Amino acid sequence: MSNRLQLLLAADFADLSEPIQEEIYYEFYDLVYGQILYVVRDHAAVEDIIQESFIKVITSKPNFEMESKMRGWLRVVAKNSTMNYLRKNKKYRNLVIPLSSRQVKKTKQPARVGTQSARAV
């Protein structure tokens, strides 16, 4: 575990200098990016989820005796934020599928009509 992530939980985040805050954020980003992208498959959504997770981490941080427990907790916070994102956007996921299938049908129909009229002539 990096010393920067340990600083995240040991010190008050607002008291840290801005360059150290950035280093901590990007280290957290590197830790959870892959797992969130694997589930969501949308880079912009991953960015939002990571920011939301990071805010949760800095506002409610428990004390840890072992580094591995802290790392696991950070990943669980990111996983829970991902699940919350998917729950919130579930209704929009279902709307995308019918639109794409309609577009496919529209592009296939003119080709079929054109070949039928060509055969009739």
mmCIF file of the C-alpha atoms, coordinates in Angstrom:
data_MODEL
# 
_entry.id   MODEL 
# 
loop_
_atom_site.group_PDB 
_atom_site.id 
_atom_site.type_symbol 
_atom_site.label_atom_id 
_atom_site.label_alt_id 
_atom_site.label_comp_id 
_atom_site.label_asym_id 
_atom_site.label_entity_id 
_atom_site.label_seq_id 
_atom_site.pdbx_PDB_ins_code 
_atom_site.Cartn_x 
_atom_site.Cartn_y 
_atom_site.Cartn_z 
_atom_site.occupancy 
_atom_site.B_iso_or_equiv 
_atom_site.pdbx_formal_charge 
_atom_site.auth_seq_id 
_atom_site.auth_comp_id 
_atom_site.auth_asym_id 
_atom_site.auth_atom_id 
_atom_site.pdbx_PDB_model_num 
ATOM 1   C CA . MET A 1 1   ? 0.000   0.000  0.000   1.00 0.00 ? 1   MET A CA 1 
ATOM 2   C CA . SER A 1 2   ? 1.279   3.374  -0.891  1.00 0.00 ? 2   SER A CA 1 
ATOM 3   C CA . ASN A 1 3   ? 2.088   5.973  1.704   1.00 0.00 ? 3   ASN A CA 1 
ATOM 4   C CA . ARG A 1 4   ? -0.210  8.389  -0.124  1.00 0.00 ? 4   ARG A CA 1 
ATOM 5   C CA . LEU A 1 5   ? -3.300  6.261  0.439   1.00 0.00 ? 5   LEU A CA 1 
ATOM 6   C CA . GLN A 1 6   ? -2.283  5.854  4.075   1.00 0.00 ? 6   GLN A CA 1 
ATOM 7   C CA . LEU A 1 7   ? -2.182  9.644  4.321   1.00 0.00 ? 7   LEU A CA 1 
ATOM 8   C CA . LEU A 1 8   ? -5.730  9.711  3.024   1.00 0.00 ? 8   LEU A CA 1 
ATOM 9   C CA . LEU A 1 9   ? -6.992  7.899  6.078   1.00 0.00 ? 9   LEU A CA 1 
ATOM 10  C CA . ALA A 1 10  ? -4.458  9.145  8.637   1.00 0.00 ? 10  ALA A CA 1 
ATOM 11  C CA . ALA A 1 11  ? -4.697  12.900 8.074   1.00 0.00 ? 11  ALA A CA 1 
ATOM 12  C CA . ASP A 1 12  ? -7.523  15.326 7.520   1.00 0.00 ? 12  ASP A CA 1 
ATOM 13  C CA . PHE A 1 13  ? -7.769  15.608 3.741   1.00 0.00 ? 13  PHE A CA 1 
ATOM 14  C CA . ALA A 1 14  ? -8.498  19.348 3.782   1.00 0.00 ? 14  ALA A CA 1 
ATOM 15  C CA . ASP A 1 15  ? -5.291  20.009 5.740   1.00 0.00 ? 15  ASP A CA 1 
ATOM 16  C CA . LEU A 1 16  ? -3.074  18.353 3.114   1.00 0.00 ? 16  LEU A CA 1 
ATOM 17  C CA . SER A 1 17  ? -1.394  20.420 0.420   1.00 0.00 ? 17  SER A CA 1 
ATOM 18  C CA . GLU A 1 18  ? -2.992  20.460 -3.025  1.00 0.00 ? 18  GLU A CA 1 
ATOM 19  C CA . PRO A 1 19  ? -0.223  18.468 -4.786  1.00 0.00 ? 19  PRO A CA 1 
ATOM 20  C CA . ILE A 1 20  ? -0.495  15.722 -2.162  1.00 0.00 ? 20  ILE A CA 1 
ATOM 21  C CA . GLN A 1 21  ? -4.285  15.739 -2.497  1.00 0.00 ? 21  GLN A CA 1 
ATOM 22  C CA . GLU A 1 22  ? -3.894  15.195 -6.243  1.00 0.00 ? 22  GLU A CA 1 
ATOM 23  C CA . GLU A 1 23  ? -1.425  12.366 -5.712  1.00 0.00 ? 23  GLU A CA 1 
ATOM 24  C CA . ILE A 1 24  ? -3.810  10.667 -3.292  1.00 0.00 ? 24  ILE A CA 1 
ATOM 25  C CA . TYR A 1 25  ? -6.728  11.060 -5.691  1.00 0.00 ? 25  TYR A CA 1 
ATOM 26  C CA . TYR A 1 26  ? -4.819  9.606  -8.645  1.00 0.00 ? 26  TYR A CA 1 
ATOM 27  C CA . GLU A 1 27  ? -3.569  6.717  -6.560  1.00 0.00 ? 27  GLU A CA 1 
ATOM 28  C CA . PHE A 1 28  ? -7.158  5.958  -5.529  1.00 0.00 ? 28  PHE A CA 1 
ATOM 29  C CA . TYR A 1 29  ? -8.138  6.363  -9.191  1.00 0.00 ? 29  TYR A CA 1 
ATOM 30  C CA . ASP A 1 30  ? -5.551  3.787  -10.263 1.00 0.00 ? 30  ASP A CA 1 
ATOM 31  C CA . LEU A 1 31  ? -6.678  1.400  -7.540  1.00 0.00 ? 31  LEU A CA 1 
ATOM 32  C CA . VAL A 1 32  ? -10.364 1.272  -8.547  1.00 0.00 ? 32  VAL A CA 1 
ATOM 33  C CA . TYR A 1 33  ? -10.515 2.309  -12.226 1.00 0.00 ? 33  TYR A CA 1 
ATOM 34  C CA . GLY A 1 34  ? -10.188 -1.181 -13.692 1.00 0.00 ? 34  GLY A CA 1 
ATOM 35  C CA . GLN A 1 35  ? -12.833 -2.793 -11.514 1.00 0.00 ? 35  GLN A CA 1 
ATOM 36  C CA . ILE A 1 36  ? -15.372 -0.050 -12.235 1.00 0.00 ? 36  ILE A CA 1 
ATOM 37  C CA . LEU A 1 37  ? -14.669 0.019  -15.975 1.00 0.00 ? 37  LEU A CA 1 
ATOM 38  C CA . TYR A 1 38  ? -15.129 -3.756 -16.130 1.00 0.00 ? 38  TYR A CA 1 
ATOM 39  C CA . VAL A 1 39  ? -18.696 -3.362 -14.827 1.00 0.00 ? 39  VAL A CA 1 
ATOM 40  C CA . VAL A 1 40  ? -19.817 -0.082 -16.391 1.00 0.00 ? 40  VAL A CA 1 
ATOM 41  C CA . ARG A 1 41  ? -17.870 -0.047 -19.709 1.00 0.00 ? 41  ARG A CA 1 
ATOM 42  C CA . ASP A 1 42  ? -18.199 3.724  -20.060 1.00 0.00 ? 42  ASP A CA 1 
ATOM 43  C CA . HIS A 1 43  ? -15.208 5.955  -19.324 1.00 0.00 ? 43  HIS A CA 1 
ATOM 44  C CA . ALA A 1 44  ? -17.269 9.057  -18.472 1.00 0.00 ? 44  ALA A CA 1 
ATOM 45  C CA . ALA A 1 45  ? -19.437 7.090  -16.035 1.00 0.00 ? 45  ALA A CA 1 
ATOM 46  C CA . VAL A 1 46  ? -16.308 5.595  -14.449 1.00 0.00 ? 46  VAL A CA 1 
ATOM 47  C CA . GLU A 1 47  ? -14.935 9.094  -13.856 1.00 0.00 ? 47  GLU A CA 1 
ATOM 48  C CA . ASP A 1 48  ? -18.172 10.123 -12.121 1.00 0.00 ? 48  ASP A CA 1 
ATOM 49  C CA . ILE A 1 49  ? -18.274 6.992  -9.977  1.00 0.00 ? 49  ILE A CA 1 
ATOM 50  C CA . ILE A 1 50  ? -14.655 7.407  -8.911  1.00 0.00 ? 50  ILE A CA 1 
ATOM 51  C CA . GLN A 1 51  ? -15.268 11.013 -7.887  1.00 0.00 ? 51  GLN A CA 1 
ATOM 52  C CA . GLU A 1 52  ? -18.363 10.026 -5.919  1.00 0.00 ? 52  GLU A CA 1 
ATOM 53  C CA . SER A 1 53  ? -16.481 7.169  -4.241  1.00 0.00 ? 53  SER A CA 1 
ATOM 54  C CA . PHE A 1 54  ? -13.555 9.411  -3.361  1.00 0.00 ? 54  PHE A CA 1 
ATOM 55  C CA . ILE A 1 55  ? -15.847 11.929 -1.694  1.00 0.00 ? 55  ILE A CA 1 
ATOM 56  C CA . LYS A 1 56  ? -17.401 9.123  0.351   1.00 0.00 ? 56  LYS A CA 1 
ATOM 57  C CA . VAL A 1 57  ? -13.938 7.929  1.369   1.00 0.00 ? 57  VAL A CA 1 
ATOM 58  C CA . ILE A 1 58  ? -12.700 11.318 2.554   1.00 0.00 ? 58  ILE A CA 1 
ATOM 59  C CA . THR A 1 59  ? -15.908 12.106 4.442   1.00 0.00 ? 59  THR A CA 1 
ATOM 60  C CA . SER A 1 60  ? -16.284 8.797  6.297   1.00 0.00 ? 60  SER A CA 1 
ATOM 61  C CA . LYS A 1 61  ? -12.999 7.113  6.971   1.00 0.00 ? 61  LYS A CA 1 
ATOM 62  C CA . PRO A 1 62  ? -12.676 4.463  9.679   1.00 0.00 ? 62  PRO A CA 1 
ATOM 63  C CA . ASN A 1 63  ? -9.467  3.503  11.480  1.00 0.00 ? 63  ASN A CA 1 
ATOM 64  C CA . PHE A 1 64  ? -7.561  0.512  10.133  1.00 0.00 ? 64  PHE A CA 1 
ATOM 65  C CA . GLU A 1 65  ? -4.904  -1.609 11.770  1.00 0.00 ? 65  GLU A CA 1 
ATOM 66  C CA . MET A 1 66  ? -3.756  -3.347 8.604   1.00 0.00 ? 66  MET A CA 1 
ATOM 67  C CA . GLU A 1 67  ? -3.099  -1.890 5.166   1.00 0.00 ? 67  GLU A CA 1 
ATOM 68  C CA . SER A 1 68  ? -4.832  -4.766 3.379   1.00 0.00 ? 68  SER A CA 1 
ATOM 69  C CA . LYS A 1 69  ? -8.085  -4.018 5.204   1.00 0.00 ? 69  LYS A CA 1 
ATOM 70  C CA . MET A 1 70  ? -7.897  -0.380 4.154   1.00 0.00 ? 70  MET A CA 1 
ATOM 71  C CA . ARG A 1 71  ? -7.306  -1.299 0.517   1.00 0.00 ? 71  ARG A CA 1 
ATOM 72  C CA . GLY A 1 72  ? -10.232 -3.731 0.628   1.00 0.00 ? 72  GLY A CA 1 
ATOM 73  C CA . TRP A 1 73  ? -12.471 -1.084 2.157   1.00 0.00 ? 73  TRP A CA 1 
ATOM 74  C CA . LEU A 1 74  ? -11.565 1.389  -0.588  1.00 0.00 ? 74  LEU A CA 1 
ATOM 75  C CA . ARG A 1 75  ? -12.516 -1.182 -3.223  1.00 0.00 ? 75  ARG A CA 1 
ATOM 76  C CA . VAL A 1 76  ? -15.808 -1.966 -1.459  1.00 0.00 ? 76  VAL A CA 1 
ATOM 77  C CA . VAL A 1 77  ? -16.715 1.732  -1.391  1.00 0.00 ? 77  VAL A CA 1 
ATOM 78  C CA . ALA A 1 78  ? -16.020 1.917  -5.143  1.00 0.00 ? 78  ALA A CA 1 
ATOM 79  C CA . LYS A 1 79  ? -18.035 -1.272 -5.792  1.00 0.00 ? 79  LYS A CA 1 
ATOM 80  C CA . ASN A 1 80  ? -21.015 0.044  -3.808  1.00 0.00 ? 80  ASN A CA 1 
ATOM 81  C CA . SER A 1 81  ? -20.890 3.367  -5.651  1.00 0.00 ? 81  SER A CA 1 
ATOM 82  C CA . THR A 1 82  ? -20.861 1.448  -8.936  1.00 0.00 ? 82  THR A CA 1 
ATOM 83  C CA . MET A 1 83  ? -23.919 -0.581 -7.920  1.00 0.00 ? 83  MET A CA 1 
ATOM 84  C CA . ASN A 1 84  ? -25.728 2.598  -6.859  1.00 0.00 ? 84  ASN A CA 1 
ATOM 85  C CA . TYR A 1 85  ? -24.921 4.153  -10.243 1.00 0.00 ? 85  TYR A CA 1 
ATOM 86  C CA . LEU A 1 86  ? -26.304 1.113  -12.059 1.00 0.00 ? 86  LEU A CA 1 
ATOM 87  C CA . ARG A 1 87  ? -29.488 1.159  -9.956  1.00 0.00 ? 87  ARG A CA 1 
ATOM 88  C CA . LYS A 1 88  ? -30.036 4.855  -10.661 1.00 0.00 ? 88  LYS A CA 1 
ATOM 89  C CA . ASN A 1 89  ? -29.490 4.458  -14.390 1.00 0.00 ? 89  ASN A CA 1 
ATOM 90  C CA . LYS A 1 90  ? -31.317 1.153  -14.846 1.00 0.00 ? 90  LYS A CA 1 
ATOM 91  C CA . LYS A 1 91  ? -34.348 2.774  -16.503 1.00 0.00 ? 91  LYS A CA 1 
ATOM 92  C CA . TYR A 1 92  ? -32.124 4.477  -19.081 1.00 0.00 ? 92  TYR A CA 1 
ATOM 93  C CA . ARG A 1 93  ? -30.337 1.232  -19.973 1.00 0.00 ? 93  ARG A CA 1 
ATOM 94  C CA . ASN A 1 94  ? -33.620 -0.328 -21.045 1.00 0.00 ? 94  ASN A CA 1 
ATOM 95  C CA . LEU A 1 95  ? -34.491 2.598  -23.283 1.00 0.00 ? 95  LEU A CA 1 
ATOM 96  C CA . VAL A 1 96  ? -31.267 2.375  -25.268 1.00 0.00 ? 96  VAL A CA 1 
ATOM 97  C CA . ILE A 1 97  ? -31.815 -1.184 -26.503 1.00 0.00 ? 97  ILE A CA 1 
ATOM 98  C CA . PRO A 1 98  ? -35.143 -0.560 -28.315 1.00 0.00 ? 98  PRO A CA 1 
ATOM 99  C CA . LEU A 1 99  ? -33.759 2.546  -30.025 1.00 0.00 ? 99  LEU A CA 1 
ATOM 100 C CA . SER A 1 100 ? -30.798 0.661  -31.449 1.00 0.00 ? 100 SER A CA 1 
ATOM 101 C CA . SER A 1 101 ? -33.007 -2.214 -32.624 1.00 0.00 ? 101 SER A CA 1 
ATOM 102 C CA . ARG A 1 102 ? -35.327 0.265  -34.350 1.00 0.00 ? 102 ARG A CA 1 
ATOM 103 C CA . GLN A 1 103 ? -32.369 1.784  -36.157 1.00 0.00 ? 103 GLN A CA 1 
ATOM 104 C CA . VAL A 1 104 ? -31.284 -1.644 -37.343 1.00 0.00 ? 104 VAL A CA 1 
ATOM 105 C CA . LYS A 1 105 ? -34.777 -2.415 -38.658 1.00 0.00 ? 105 LYS A CA 1 
ATOM 106 C CA . LYS A 1 106 ? -34.949 0.916  -40.493 1.00 0.00 ? 106 LYS A CA 1 
ATOM 107 C CA . THR A 1 107 ? -31.647 0.303  -42.232 1.00 0.00 ? 107 THR A CA 1 
ATOM 108 C CA . LYS A 1 108 ? -32.580 -3.251 -43.236 1.00 0.00 ? 108 LYS A CA 1 
ATOM 109 C CA . GLN A 1 109 ? -36.067 -2.480 -44.595 1.00 0.00 ? 109 GLN A CA 1 
ATOM 110 C CA . PRO A 1 110 ? -35.050 -0.211 -47.501 1.00 0.00 ? 110 PRO A CA 1 
ATOM 111 C CA . ALA A 1 111 ? -32.554 -2.820 -48.680 1.00 0.00 ? 111 ALA A CA 1 
ATOM 112 C CA . ARG A 1 112 ? -35.258 -5.491 -48.729 1.00 0.00 ? 112 ARG A CA 1 
ATOM 113 C CA . VAL A 1 113 ? -37.756 -3.263 -50.491 1.00 0.00 ? 113 VAL A CA 1 
ATOM 114 C CA . GLY A 1 114 ? -35.173 -2.332 -53.121 1.00 0.00 ? 114 GLY A CA 1 
ATOM 115 C CA . THR A 1 115 ? -34.341 -5.970 -53.872 1.00 0.00 ? 115 THR A CA 1 
ATOM 116 C CA . GLN A 1 116 ? -38.014 -6.966 -54.105 1.00 0.00 ? 116 GLN A CA 1 
ATOM 117 C CA . SER A 1 117 ? -38.826 -4.172 -56.529 1.00 0.00 ? 117 SER A CA 1 
ATOM 118 C CA . ALA A 1 118 ? -35.785 -5.059 -58.603 1.00 0.00 ? 118 ALA A CA 1 
ATOM 119 C CA . ARG A 1 119 ? -36.993 -8.659 -58.869 1.00 0.00 ? 119 ARG A CA 1 
ATOM 120 C CA . ALA A 1 120 ? -40.493 -7.577 -59.849 1.00 0.00 ? 120 ALA A CA 1 
ATOM 121 C CA . VAL A 1 121 ? -39.199 -5.533 -62.768 1.00 0.00 ? 121 VAL A CA 1 
# 
